[in-house]
Amino acid sequence: MLSSNDYLGLSFHPKVIEAGRAAMLKWGTSTTGARPSNGSRKYHIELEEKLANFFGREACHVHAAGYLSCLSSVAAFAQKGDIVFADKNVHSCLWDGIRLSMATFERFSHNNPLDFREVVSTVDAKAPKMLVVEGVYSMEGHVARLPELVEVAEQYSCFTVLDDAHGLGVLGKQGRGTVDHFGLNDKIDVISGSLSKSLASIGGFVSGSKDVIEYLRTNSKQTIFSAAIPPSQAAAAQMSLEIMQTEPEHLERLWRNTKRYREMLNKLGLDTWGSETPAVPIVLGSKEAVYRFWQSLLEKGVFTVMSIAPAVPPGKDLIRTAISALHTDEQLEQIAEAMAYAARKL
Ligand SMILES: Cc1ncc(COP(=O)(O)O)c(C=O)c1O
């Protein structure tokens, strides 16, 4: 499997499995409803406090899906009359959040602070503004140019929302994410993300100041009217968070594997779109080449995912791959042989 988001490999960690099992035995399978109607449980509050602490934020709210969290991290804080500026490559949940907010939106070119400046400087100076970006773009493997983006956002008084679904567990101290990686915690208003990647669970979070999270809890429809994260998944995420802080070997192994993998692809002359993270695309440029490459990898027992236009810009048809701390040296060897085979067959 060369296409999961199990970056730290915790989905098979015995402590994570046991935490999920124990929580299910104690609390049952589901809260069977939304928190305002069926009540918050101890494990919701505990997970939220631990996440807030981890991010160095005052508060946090968890949802049953990362999609809901990231969508509501935009929809709850923008409204008609506001202007939202978004990197043109942000995830579909953020676009849905922008649409639901009824705000006007402007795209700027991918990870391009100069273009953001150009776009933001041409709109009504008095309109409330929001910047929406991701920390790590999983299709491209790029890290957001956050210091420069934040500088522009500050100059134009933009409220800032960052979806760090793929930065959490991968960047920053103990995997605290992209904001910590750049030391910009006081510059980002809202960090949202998913529990379904490095935290080896299901669900999502929105973190920010106490006032911001209280506003979300009382004004966001996705937060008020959707069933709470189930006990086993909350417990699995909480245990993963603890492991990130007590077992540094997973993060170290992730980056060691990533370095070895990237060197292997570079040696074969494959185009990885300048990926800087464990999410590594292999750009092949046409759907025919992508299919041939994907099929060759599969023949050698390596599973990847194809991404072709219009999901990617024309000419950027690619194979999506992602490295995990769980990949063994033997598996990396097998991947190297499969890549060489697929490259020869192109
Ligand atoms: C950047 C980003 N945000 C949000 C999500 C949604 O998270 P989930 O799949 O946990 O609902 C994803 C999932 O692919 C994602 O890549």
The ligand as a Tripos MOL2 file, in Angstrom:
@<TRIPOS>MOLECULE
LIG
   16    16     1     0     0
SMALL
NO_CHARGES

@<TRIPOS>ATOM
      1 C1         -6.9540   18.7830    3.0130 C.3       1 LIG1
      2 C2         -8.0950   17.9380    3.4940 C.ar      1 LIG1
      3 N1         -9.0280   18.4950    4.2810 N.ar      1 LIG1
      4 C3        -10.0650   17.7790    4.7490 C.ar      1 LIG1
      5 C4        -10.2340   16.4540    4.4270 C.ar      1 LIG1
      6 C5        -11.4290   15.7090    4.9230 C.3       1 LIG1
      7 O1        -11.0750   14.8240    5.9410 O.3       1 LIG1
      8 P1        -11.8660   13.4680    6.1860 P.3       1 LIG1
      9 O2        -11.5860   12.5650    5.0180 O.co2     1 LIG1
     10 O3        -11.2770   12.9610    7.4600 O.co2     1 LIG1
     11 O4        -13.3140   13.7820    6.2860 O.co2     1 LIG1
     12 C6         -9.2820   15.8370    3.6130 C.ar      1 LIG1
     13 C7         -9.4330   14.4100    3.2570 C.2       1 LIG1
     14 O5         -9.0570   13.9240    2.2570 O.2       1 LIG1
     15 C8         -8.1910   16.5900    3.1270 C.ar      1 LIG1
     16 O6         -7.2620   16.0420    2.3330 O.3       1 LIG1
@<TRIPOS>BOND
     1     1     2 1
     2     2     3 ar
     3     2    15 ar
     4     3     4 ar
     5     4     5 ar
     6     5     6 1
     7     5    12 ar
     8     6     7 1
     9     7     8 1
    10     8     9 2
    11     8    10 1
    12     8    11 1
    13    12    13 1
    14    12    15 ar
    15    13    14 2
    16    15    16 1
@<TRIPOS>SUBSTRUCTURE
     1 LIG1         1 GROUP 0 **** ****
